[in-house]
Amino acid sequence: MTGATGNTGLATLRRLRALQPERPVLALVRASTDTAPLAELGVPWHVCDLDRAETYLGVVQPGDVLLETANLRHARALLPALAGAGVTRAFCVTTTGVFSKHHSYSALYREIEEEMRHGLVQVTILRPSMIYGNERDHNMHKLLRFIAQVPLYPVFGTGRALMQPVHVEDLAEGVARAVTQDARGEFNLAGPVALPYRQIVDEAFRALGRRGVMLFVPVGPVAGLVSVLQRVPRFPVKHEQVIRLQEDKAFDIGAAREALGYAPRTFAEGIAQEAARLRQVGLL
């Protein structure tokens, strides 16, 4: 397993342990990885560089199964190398970003998925949407902490573009069930329904017990300004990121529901749980 101590990876590892406690798991980790969570779960690890096959092939056995939850780019090197070592099955967490109409964002993801479909290892593709649920997510915990401090929240555009965030525990359940059931195919693992971004923000305010106001900012001037500022070294926002805020991100999870019994929680429930978690760890 790769990415075993990441947010998605650790949640998935815990579910795998619950569903199949007898199944052996070996985590492939970097030298800098904090392995305390693995030790707590009783999961052994091997220190390696995922881009250098010679650092991990010594611990791979024919018939092993790969669970890839690390950076998707590693799969390009991992899968051919593992095929040569006798691995024929893999479960790879990719991204619903493959469906984006913005080519520069999605092209690499589509290329890697296409390579997976035609490689020697049979790959089950698992695509999460935006992941949220705790202080380790990259999106919603920042939103919650921001609106906890201010009553006015700026929204680029109309706020009607759809989003379908997935709670990390629901994602982990879907991935773990795919592995334990040896599910074949491609599955979108998103929230139960797509919501307008303004409703996402409303639910976040509600989770904090606050009433907030959204300030709708025309996206054109913002995108134009960012297109200039992105030339500044280390400027954190790209023009395409602003434009993508207006793109609907809605996904069909029917295949996962049918094959995996996938039943993600509502966003209202999940964001309330995240707010409670942030209070628990002192971030709110």
Residue pairs with C-beta under 8 A, 6 or more apart in sequence:
1 9
1 13
1 25
1 26
1 27
1 28
1 66
1 67
1 68
1 69
2 9
2 27
2 28
2 50
2 66
2 67
2 68
2 69
2 70
2 74
2 78
3 9
3 68
3 69
3 70
3 71
3 93
4 10
4 13
4 25
4 27
4 28
4 29
4 38
4 43
4 45
4 69
5 27
5 29
5 33
5 34
5 35
5 37
5 38
6 69
6 70
7 131
7 134
7 136
7 137
7 168
8 69
8 93
8 128
8 131
8 168
8 171
8 172
8 175
9 69
9 70
10 37
11 168
11 169
11 171
11 172
12 67
12 69
12 171
12 172
12 175
12 176
13 25
13 27
13 38
13 41
13 43
14 41
14 172
15 172
15 173
15 175
15 176
16 23
16 25
16 176
16 179
16 180
17 25
17 41
17 43
18 176
19 176
19 177
19 180
20 180
23 180
25 43
25 44
26 43
26 44
26 45
26 46
26 59
27 35
27 38
27 43
27 44
27 45
27 46
28 45
28 46
28 48
28 50
28 56
29 35
29 38
29 45
29 46
29 47
29 48
30 47
30 48
30 49
31 47
33 45
33 47
35 45
38 44
38 45
46 56
46 59
48 55
48 56
49 55
49 56
50 56
50 70
50 74
50 77
50 78
51 74
51 77
53 77
53 78
53 81
57 81
57 84
57 85
60 82
60 85
60 86
60 87
61 85
61 86
62 85
62 86
62 87
63 86
63 87
63 88
64 82
64 85
64 86
64 87
65 87
65 89
65 90
65 91
65 179
66 78
66 79
66 82
66 87
66 89
66 90
66 91
66 92
66 121
67 90
67 91
67 175
67 179
68 74
68 75
68 78
68 90
68 91
68 92
68 93
69 93
69 175
72 92
72 93
72 94
72 95
72 109
72 112
73 108
73 112
75 92
75 112
75 115
75 116
76 112
76 115
79 90
79 115
79 116
79 119
79 120
79 121
79 123
80 119
80 120
82 90
82 121
83 119
83 120
83 121
87 121
88 120
88 121
88 122
89 121
89 122
89 124
89 182
90 116
90 121
90 122
90 123
90 124
91 123
91 124
91 126
91 175
91 178
91 179
92 116
92 123
92 124
92 125
92 126
93 126
93 127
93 128
93 175
94 109
94 112
94 113
94 125
94 126
94 127
95 109
95 127
95 128
96 127
96 128
96 129
96 188
96 190
96 249
96 251
97 105
97 106
97 109
98 106
98 109
98 110
98 113
98 127
99 106
99 249
99 251
100 106
100 244
100 247
100 249
101 247
102 240
102 243
102 244
102 247
104 240
105 240
105 244
113 125
116 123
116 125
117 123
122 184
124 178
124 183
124 184
124 185
124 186
124 187
125 185
125 186
125 187
126 174
126 175
126 178
126 186
126 187
126 189
127 186
127 187
127 188
127 189
127 190
127 251
128 166
128 171
128 189
128 190
129 163
129 164
129 165
129 166
129 188
129 189
129 190
129 191
129 249
129 251
130 139
130 140
130 163
130 164
130 165
130 166
130 249
131 137
131 138
131 139
131 165
131 166
131 167
131 168
131 171
132 139
132 140
132 141
132 165
132 166
132 167
132 168
132 270
132 271
132 274
133 140
133 167
133 168
133 169
133 270
133 273
133 274
133 277
134 141
134 168
134 274
134 277
134 278
135 141
135 277
135 278
135 281
135 283
136 168
137 168
137 274
139 165
140 165
140 204
140 271
140 274
141 274
141 278
141 283
143 201
143 204
144 204
144 207
144 208
144 271
144 274
144 275
144 278
144 284
145 278
145 283
145 284
146 153
147 153
147 201
147 204
147 205
147 208
147 210
147 212
148 208
148 210
148 284
150 212
151 210
151 211
151 212
151 213
152 212
152 213
152 214
152 215
153 201
153 205
153 212
153 213
153 214
153 215
154 214
154 215
154 217
155 197
155 198
155 201
155 214
155 215
155 216
155 217
156 217
156 219
156 222
156 242
156 245
156 246
157 216
157 217
157 218
157 219
157 245
157 246
158 198
158 216
159 196
159 197
159 198
159 201
159 214
159 216
160 196
160 197
160 198
161 196
161 197
161 245
161 246
161 247
161 248
161 249
162 194
162 195
162 196
162 197
162 248
162 249
162 250
163 194
163 195
163 196
163 197
163 200
163 249
164 190
164 191
164 193
164 194
164 195
164 249
164 250
164 251
165 190
165 191
165 200
165 267
165 270
166 189
166 190
166 191
166 264
167 191
167 264
167 265
167 270
167 273
167 274
170 189
170 191
170 262
170 263
170 264
170 265
170 270
171 189
173 262
174 187
174 189
174 256
174 260
174 262
174 264
175 189
177 183
177 260
177 261
177 262
178 187
178 260
181 259
181 260
183 259
183 260
185 255
185 259
186 255
187 253
187 255
187 256
187 259
187 260
187 262
188 251
188 252
188 253
188 255
188 256
189 253
189 256
189 262
189 264
190 251
190 253
190 264
191 264
191 265
191 266
191 267
191 270
192 253
192 263
192 264
192 265
192 266
193 266
194 248
194 249
194 250
194 251
195 203
195 267
197 245
198 214
200 267
201 212
201 214
203 267
203 268
203 271
204 271
204 275
205 211
205 212
206 268
206 272
207 268
207 271
207 272
207 274
207 275
208 275
208 284
219 242
219 243
219 245
219 246
222 242
223 239
223 242
223 243
226 237
226 238
226 239
226 241
226 242
227 239
229 235
229 237
230 237
230 238
230 239
253 262
253 264
256 262
257 263
265 273
275 284
278 284
